[in-house]
Amino acid sequence: LWDTINVGLTLGLRTGSKALQAIGIGRGEALRAEVVGGHFFAQGIEGATGCSVLRNSMIFEEINTSPGQWKLKLVGIDSEVEIRLNDYIYSGANEVLEVNEDVLFTSVQKTKNI
């Protein structure tokens, strides 16, 4: 169980960090995070982005599936990004930290807000 928590949390941290990098903002600067995935995935995204259900800056839909159905949409002031995860089963958190982004993510789609 602990390793499942670690994997979800670490996937969330990496996904949240990638989203911030993709739209060129820092922690606490996003307007909103829309998260679909496991509870610990959402916690990792909260840790990376500062968006939170408690602060009304995160919309969270919990689904207990493998990561292939998980996604994050991070909305900034002038752009947003949607990241979808590959359906991959990780052996542990250190594997999540070590793999390249092309293993983690199926798509990173950035759009400008109008």
Steps between C-alpha positions, in 0.01 A plus 500: 500500500774749592661459159167567327474824698856593404441431131179706486651787697817503290303486174304802625815692590658433158178579312441821695861612451484427127176700471653804673805477273285463186314827558790683662360571846606422855335330796198696622454688170247267330136604505364145508595134475252246363611155610368157406674209670585344833492682833880496546550622140286804590704554818821502295352755260396713797854479635654606170252768391351633824148447360268350759141382539492686835598827330249444216783490245478126428220301343564134582330197352626188675524188287665181620650377174846455359671829401393472133176683585657764724547859386571853614385825346685794653361846424720808518413862428592493129535132416408151613637151459343156505720202583389141456689208650615180338342178622806359670545308824800627696706284734539786747541874551866498397404362159253790460782743586750339260299441180494747212194716442405300188448199729288700744281706265305413184434866428583850622269743317541871560246759385479878531203644689305753298 
